[in-house]
């Protein structure tokens, strides 16, 4: 069952990758791999959209993520104001939880450092792990990364999954949320597929 979910999630990621990385002018399209802790309790920001109900049980798991950060910039403003890119990804936890979605990433850099908040609506299947009580889960993320000379990046991020109280409104169930801490490595897709 978990293997089928992983296979289906990978197929969906390939489709999202094809849609997001169409040949559009701009920055390089980045393919990224992330590894982290799902439903972590080490860091408790309790601010804005990172609020988690810590009175409920936690189901920590290893979190693996594959994503694409499109090179196209939606903003007509100069780069000093940042760039708004399409993004898509799939993540799978060691307990069989799967999330797949697409959205936007706002990329601001100061020299080689990048600060990148993201917002991605997506579908979540809990597997044997934490139940978030609604299939539509919004993934918000804040990432800090360093860009190397070859345009690849290494970074750390904190993410949050939440259904924005939809579970409460529709099913009269709580919105427990889940936080994820991850490390990422991203590299230009052109490195694998030149031209």
Secondary structure, DSSP 8 states (H G I E B T S, - for coil): -HHHHHHHHHHHHHHHHHHHTSS-SBS--EEEEEEEEET--S----SGGG---TTS----EEEEEEEEE--B----S-GGG-EEEEEEEEEEETTS-EEEEEEEEEEEEETTEEEEEEEEEEEEE-TTS---SSSEEEEEEEEEEEE-TTS-EEEEEEEEEE-TTHHHHHHS-----EEEEEEEEEEEGGGTS--
